[in-house]
Amino acid sequence: MSDAPATETRGFQTEVSKLLHLMIHSLYSNKEIFLRELVSNAADAADKLRFESLSHPEYLAESPDLAIWIEFNKDTHTVTIRDNGIGMSKEEVVTNLGTIAHSGTAEFLRQMSEEQQKDAGLIGQFGVGFYSSFVVARKVEVRTRRAGLGHDQGVYWCSTGEGHFEVGDLNRSERGTEIILHLRDDSHEYADAWKLRNIIHKYAEHIGVPVYMQKEQGAAKEGEEDKKTEAPEWEAINQASALWTRPRSEVSDDEYKAFYKHISHDFSDPLTWSHNKVEGKLEYTSLLYVPTRAPFDLYNREAPKGLKLYVQRVFIMDQAEQFLPLYLRFIKGVIDSNDLPLNVSRELLQSNPSIETIRSTLTKRVLDMLAKLAESQPEQYQNFWNTFGTVLKEGVVEDHNNQEKLASLFRFATSKQADDTQITSLDAYIEAMPADQKAIYYVTAESFNAGKQSPHMEIFRKKDIQVLVMTDRIDEWMMSWLHEYKGKSFVHIAKGDLQLDDAGQQEEQKKQIEAQEKEHRSLLDRIKTALADQITEVKVSSRLVDSPACLVVPEGDIGLATRQMLEAAGQKLPPSKPRMELNMEHALIQRMEEEADEDRFKALATVLYGQAALAEGVQLKDPSEFVGQLNRLLAQLLA
């Protein structure tokens, strides 16, 4: 190791300083993760060199055998990770090791600061795994030279993680990068052969680059004073073959899990995975994983996502989004094609006719993998649904060909369950339906309790009909595209006319309602006049049993609570007003019919509307007016 060259001091980007402070002082409960991140970065550097050497074969010529070397020194308490991959130029060093060029920086730091995230779960996902070095190191030195640059264009970088770093020019004969960690006092244990070997076996067995570790030398005997200065002996500690190229029967579950952690930078094991080789008109191998927990940017549809793409085992790009639809953006994995050209670009992927075929096949493979998980491990699947269900629902709109397969994976709370932790599938709902039930009934609401206690639910409780209670904000939009499942139509119980009985009973009920509306026409007209700005019409209800009134929106319109939420977010919607339905058996409605004082009648009508709106989860436009009217009526009642 040569002496450090002359350097200049620069400050870290503010976000980097915050990140380093978090890691050094409060993060990582599992410190060994630093080695996984650094070895993974070194493997990526080898992949990138292979790719660039396709157009610049001279880059690889000076040192064609790519590898990673790890050595340690117990006397100086250092660990060194070295590779002969692509290396970095001075500009790349300053950019990669001094800033975080990511649009989600603020969100990332917020999540990292939360108590429940004080572990290694996010750092690698965010692409800043290098900084994990400071969890165990009081000082980090980097020596690097990019492939294609001269020996005098090496770069030296050094920092203690305290807000600044030093960078300077370096004469370096070797291509690639060397990282020297000067261990903290509480991390000297990592300068040990047994400790390092166990960690590397855990994290590097699947990497397609040989990883060599320094053999530990015995203590120098008398007359062997120079033994400590000898060049280290090396031993290979991994198979150095791409895991996905090996037969499934030769890959253990632990190896699959370790490879997942390598490509995803996730600290948790995956829920499940699928490893397949396709031969025929198209030849490719895929290895797809379902994560246990969501990445921090799951709901950012613009964030980078996709599979690692290899062509004939040559790394091409990290996030090839063309192979899976956007609603499966949480899937991690690798695809290795024998048919695509080695110089393939994102633009070529968009126009290549083979891609759509592969995309369709991989999509079905993922959905089948989820269906198998749901059937064999329902508790694990419920964890998956709680984490990724909202994103999966996007597929109803984006992937019409797989609508029914997707719908079979959906899970919902229902009106017959105690709370929303108990969920059911559409298949289970249909199986429990009475033989004469023609539709799948559902309600959308802000919360499970609001949906379950909705006035619209009363007739369903009376008739013992189960209703799906949907509480995701995406549900209203999703159900406007999902019209039926296995021949059963979906019916929103708070929209349009409700028909629960057979044709004969419906006709009889219709006659009864028409007779009631004729009998109480004066009341219906008075309420409509009193609430003309808020409703379109007033009708006798077939829905209500206990409540005096409810609000019903037209079939195909947006629910009241959802409309209010979208308008509050600044979205312009076509104007729409609900109709009011009355329960003519309710005492309040009967009292209103007797009310002769028009001012008091209007106050009663206003309270009636407010109660119905609140039951729908709608925020009243003038809550103080509602409360005032209610108080005045109560005062009159008590007088």
N, C-alpha and C positions, 0 to 999 in steps of 0.2 A: 504494500500500500504506500503510495507516494505522499509526500507532504501536501497539505492543502495549498492551492494557488492563491494569488491575489484575488480578492473578491470585492463586490459592492454590496451594500445592505439595502434591502427593499422591504416594505411593509406588506403583510398579508392583506388580502381583501377582507373587509369587515366580517363577512359571513364565515370566512375560514378561521379567523380569530375566535369567533363565537363557537364554532365547531370544535376547535382544538381545546378550548376551555372546557366544553362539555365532556369531551372524551377523557381529558387528563384528570379532571376533578370529580366527575360524577357518573360517567357512562359505564361501559363494559364490565359486567359481572363475570364474563368469560373471556379473559384476556388473550387466550391462545388464538383467538380469531385473527390476530394480526398476521400470523403466518399463512393462514388460508388466503387472506386478501393479497399478500405480497406474492405468493406462489401463483395465484390465479392471474395477477397482473403480468407476471413473467411469462406465463403460458400464452396469454393474449398477445404479448409482444412477439412471441415466436410465430403465432398464427398470422399476425399482420405482416411479418417479414416474408413468410411464404407467399402471401398474396401479392405483395409488391414485387417480389422476385419474378413473378410471371412476366412482367414488363421490363424488369431490371434484373436479369439473372446475375449480374455482377455483384449485386448486394449480398447474395448468398455465397458467392464463390470464395470469399476470403475466409469463411468459417462455415462449411456446409452442414456440419452436424450440430443441430440445434439442441440445446440442453439448458437445465437450470442447476446451479450449484449452491449448496448451503453449507456454510462453515461457521465455527464458533471458537471462541477463545475464553477459557475460564479465568485466565489471569487478568485480561483486560475487560472482561464482562461484555463481550461484543458478539453479535450474531450478524452474519453477512449473507445476503441473498443476491446471487449474480446470475444473469442470463446473457445469451448472445443473440437476442432478438432484434427488433427494429431499432431500439434505442430512441433517444430524443435529441433534438436540436436545442439551442439556447432558448429560442422563442417558445418551443414546446414545453421546456422545463418551467419557464416562468408562468406560462398559461396553465399547465396541468398541475403544478405544485404550489401555485400561489393564489389561484382563484377557483371559484366554483361557477362554471358556465352552465347553469341549469335554471330553467324558468321557475322551478318549484322550490327555490332555495328557502324562502321564508316559511313555507308550509313544512318543509323538511326539518328545519331548525325547531319549529314549534312542536312537531311530533317528537323530535329527539329530546326536547326539554320535559316532556310529560313524564310523570313518575313511572307509569307502566311501561315506558319504552326504554328504560335504562338498561339496555342490553345491546346485542350485536345485530338486531333484526333489521335495521334500516340502512346502516352505513354503507354496506356494499351495494345494496340496491340503488343507492343514489349515485354510485360511480365515483366515490371518493374514498375507496378502501385504503389508499396509500396512507391516509392520515391516521389510520388505526395503529400505525407504527408508534405514535406518541403515547399510546396506552402503556407500553412497556419500556419505551426508550426516553431517556432524558435529553438525548441529542441524536439526530438522524443526519447521515451524510449520504449524498448520492453522487456517483460518478457515472457519466453516460456519454455515448457518442452515437449519433444516428447513422444508420446504414447509408452509404453514398457520400458521406462527408469525410473530409481529410482528418488525419490523425491530430492536427492542431485545432480541430473544431470540436473537441470534447468539451463537456460542461461539468462544472462542480457546483453542487448545491448543498447547503447545510442549514439546519435550524434546530433550535431547542423548543420550538412550539410556543414561544412567548410573544407572538405578535409580529415577528419579522423573520426574514431569512437572508442568507448570503448566497450570492451566485457569481460565478466567474468562469473564465475560459480555462481549459485544461488540455494538455497533450495526452491523448489516450490512444493506445494502439489497438485495443480491442473494441469491436462493435458491441453494442448492447448496453446494459445497465447493471450497476452494482450499488446495492443499498446496504450501508453499515449502520446497525443499530447499537448505540451505546446504552446498555440496559440501566434502568432505574434500580435503586437499591432493593426494592421489593420484587424485582423481576430477574434477579441473577439466575434463578432456576432454569431459565431458558437457554443458558449457555451450557447445555448438557446434552450429550449424544443420545441418551436413552429418552429424555423428554422430547427432544426435537424429532427423533425417529418416530415415536408414537403419534405425534401430532401430524407429521407429514403423511404417514400411512393412512390416517383418517381422512385427510383432505386432498391428497395428491395421487392416490392410487389410480384414478381414472384418467388423469391428464395424459394427452397424447404426445408429451415431450418427456424425455428421460429426466428424472430428478436425481441428482447425485448428492450424497452427504459425506462430509469429511469423516473419515474413520478416527476414532479417538485413540490418541497415542498414549502409551504407558509412560510412567514417570521416567525421566532420564536417569540412567545409571552413571556411575563414576566413569569418566572418560567419554561420555556422550553429551557434553555440554551443548553441542550444536543441534541436538535432536529437535529441540523446540522450534528451531528456525527452518527446518526442512519443509519442502512443499508438502502439503497434506495428501494423503492417499484418499481415493474416492470409492464409494460403493453405490451402485444403483439401488434405489429403494422403491421403485414403482415399475409397472409393466410397460409403461410408455406406449400404450396402444389406445386409440380412440375407443371409448367404451361402447359406443353405439354400433361399431363395426363387429363386435364380438357376438357370438350366438347368445340368445337369451339364457340358455341353460348353463352358460359359463359365467354369468354375471350374478352376484349375490345381491340380496336386498340392500345390504349395507353399502355396496358399491353404487347401486342405483341412487340411494339417498345422498351419498357423498357427491356424486356427479351433479345431482340437482342443486346442491348447495354451491357447487362451483359455478354453474351457469347462471344461477339466480341471485347469488349473494344473500340468500335467505338463511337464517340460522335454524329454522324449524325444518323438520322432515316434511316431505310432500304427503298429501293425503293418499294419492294413488298415481300410477303412471302406466303408459302403454308404449311398448317397444315393438316396432314392426318393420319388416323388410318387404318391399313390394317389387315383384319382378314381372316382366311382360313388356307391354308397349312402352310403359314408363318404368324406370328403375330408380328407386330411392329408398332410403331408410329414414324412419322417423322415430324419435323418442320424445314423448310428450308427458308433461307433468301437470297435475292439479295441485296448486299450493294449499297449505293449511291456512295461511293468513294472507290478507290483502296487502299489496304494495301501497305505499303512502299516496301514490298518485292514481289510484284505481279509477276514480271518477273524473279524471282529466282525460277526455277523449283525444286531446291533441298531444298528449305525452308520448314519447317514443315507446313502441311496443313491438312485439313480434318474436319470431324464432331465430335462433342462430343458424345461419345458412352456410353449408359447406357444399362444394362441388368436387366430387371425387376426392373427398377428405381434405381438400384445401379450403381453409377458412375464407369466406367471401364477405360477410357482413354480420353485425351483431343483432340487429333488430329488423328482420325482413317481415314487414307487416302484411305482405300480400298472401301469405299462406293460411291465414285464419281470419274470419270476420271480426269486426271490431268488438262485438259483444263477447268474444272469447279472448279478449286482450289480456286476461289474467293468466292464461296458459303459458307455461315456460317449456322450453325444449330445443331440440336440434332437428334439422332436416338436412340430409346429405343426398344430393342428386347426382346421378351418373349421366344425365341427359342435358343439363344446362351448360352453356359455355362458361369457361373459366373467367372470362372478362364480363360476366353478367353485371348489370347495373340495376338500380331501382327502376329506372325508366324501362329497361328491357323486361324486367319482371312484370310490369304492368301490361305489356303487350304480348308476352309469350303465351301462346295458346295452351301450353302444358300446365301453366300455373293454375288455371281455373279448375282443371281436372284434379290436380293435387289438393287444391284448396277444398273442393267439395268432399274429397275422400277423407282428408284430415278433420274436417268439421264433423262429419258423421262419426269418425273414430272417437273424437272427444265426447260427443253426445252419448255414444254407446258406453264409453268409459264411465260417464256420470250415471247413466242408467244402471250399470252394474254395481257401482258404489251404493246407489240408493237401495238396490235390492239386497245386497249382501251385508251392508253396514249402515243401516238406517240412522243410527246415532251420529256416525261420522258425516253422513250426507246432510243431516240437519245442521251440523256445524258449517258445512260448505254452503248450504242455502242461506244461513244467517249472514255469512260473509260476502258471498258473491251473487245471491239471488237477484238483487236489484239490477245488476249489470246483465245477467242472463236474460232478464225480461226484455231488454232492448232487442233481442233476437226476433221477437214476434213481428217487429216492424221491418227489421233488416233482412230477414231470411225467411221469406214466405214458404219456400220449399220444405223447410224443416219445422214449420209452425207446430204441427201436432206432436212431433217428437220433443220439441222444446216444452210444450204445454204439459206433457207427461212428467216433466222434471220439476214443474212448479209446485210450490207448497204454500198453503194458505191456512190461516186461522179460520174457525167457523163459529157460528152462533151457538152451537151446542157444546163448546169447550169453555173451560173456566177462564183461560187467559190465552194470550197470543204466543206463549211458549209451546203450546200444543198445536201442531200443524198437520194438515192432511193433503193428500194428492187429489187430483181431479178423478183419477181412477177409483180411489177409495170413496170419494163423494158420490160418484155414479153408482157404485156397488151398494151404497147405503140408501139410495133413493127408493121411494115407493114405486111400484111398477107403473103407476099411472102418471108419474111426474114427467113432464116433457122437457123441462129446461133446467139449466144450472143457474141458480139464483145467487146474486152477489150484491154487496153494497160497498161503496168506497167511503172512507172516513179518515179524519185526522188521527184517530187513535182507535184501538180495539174496543175500549169501553164506549166511545162515542158511537161506533158502528153497531155494537151489540145492543145498545140502549136506544137506538134510533126509533122514532115513532113508526117508521116504515116497517120495522121488524115485528110489530105487534100481531098482525094477521098470520105471520109465519110461525110465531110462537104458539098461537092458538091452534093452528093446523099441524103443528109439529113438523115443519119443513125446515131443513138445514139450509143456512145461508152462508156463503163465503164472505168473510170480513177482510177487505183489502185496505191496507193502511200506508203502503208506499206511495210517495208522490208520483211515481211513474205509472201507477196502476190505471188511473183514469185514461191516460194516453195509450197505454198498452191495450186496454180492453176495447178501445175504438178500432183496433185492428184484429183482435181475436174474437171472432163471431161465433164459433162453435167448436166443440171438441167431441169426437167420436159420435157425430150425429145429434148431439145435444146442443141447442142454442144457449147462449148466455143472455141473461136478463138482469138488468140493473133494477133493483126493487124500488128505487126512488125516481125512476124516470118513466114517462109515458103512462099508458093505461096498463093496469095489472090484471092478468087473467090466470087464475090459479086452478079453476075447476074445469070439468069437462064441458062440452058445448051446451048441453041441456041446462046445467047449473048456471053457466055463464049468462045464458039468455034470461033465466029467471032472475038472476041478480041484477042484470041490466034493467029489467022492468021495474024492480023494486027501487033502484036508484033514480030512475026517471020519475017514478011516482013521488019519491021524497023531494026531488028537486022542484017538481011542480008545486007540491004542497008548501015548500019553504022558499019559494022564488023571491019573495020580498026580502027575507033575511040575506039570501045570497047576493042580491043586487045591492043591498045597503052596505055589506062588507066590501064588495068590489068597488063601490064608490068611495068608501072611506080609505081604501088602500090602493087607489088607482095608480099611484106612482111606483108601487112596488110589485104588483101582481098583474097577471093578464086576465084571470077569471077565477071564479069560486065554484067548486063542485062538491057534491056529496061523495064521501070517500068509501071505498071498499077495503082500504088498507088498515084503518084505525080501529082499535079495540078500547084502549084506555086513554089515549091522548085526545085533546079537543080538536087539534088541527095539525096539518103537515104541509110542507111545500114540495111540489113536484115539478121537475124540469122536463122539457120535451124530450122525447126519444132522440138520441143522437147528439144532444147538447152536452155541454160540459157541466159537471156537478157544481153546486153553489160554492162549496168550500174551495174546490180546485180553481174555479173562476176567480174567486177573490185572491187566492195566492198568486195566480199568474198576473192579474192586474196590478197587484202590489209590487211585482217584480218589473213592472213597466211594459208588459206585453199588451198590445192592443187587441181586443176581441170584439166581435160583432155584438151589439146590444141584445140582451135577452132577459126576460123576466119569468119567474115561475108562476104556476097556478097554485092556488090554495085549495086544499081538500078539507072538509069538515066531518067530524064525527057527530052525527045528529043525536046520538044517545047521551052525549056528554052534558053534564049539568051547566057548564059555562056557556055552551052553545044555546041551550034552552033558555038560560037567563038572558042572553043577548037578544033573543027573539022577543022577549017581553019588554026590553028597554025602550022607553019612549024618548028619553032625553038624548038628543043627537050628539051633544058634546061628550056625554058619558059613553055613548055607543062608540064614538070614534076612538076614545081612550081605550075601551075594551078591545076594539079591533086592532089598535096599535100594539097592545100587550099580547094579543093572540098571535100576531105576526112575529113579534120579537121572540116569543117562546119557541115558535116553530123554526125560526131562523137559527136561534142558539142551539136547538136540538140537532141541526144540520152541521154544526161546527162553524157557522158563519159569524164573523165579527159585525155587529150592528154599526151602521153608519153614524148613528147618533145615540150612543149608549146612555148619555145623561137624560135625553128626552124620554127614553124607554123607562129608566128608573123613576123619573119624575111622574110619568103617567101611572106607573105601578103604585108608587107611594100615595098618590092622590086617590086612587081607587081603594087602597087599603084603609086610608083614613076615613073615607066615606062609609066603608063597610063597618068600621069600628065605632062610628059616630052614633 
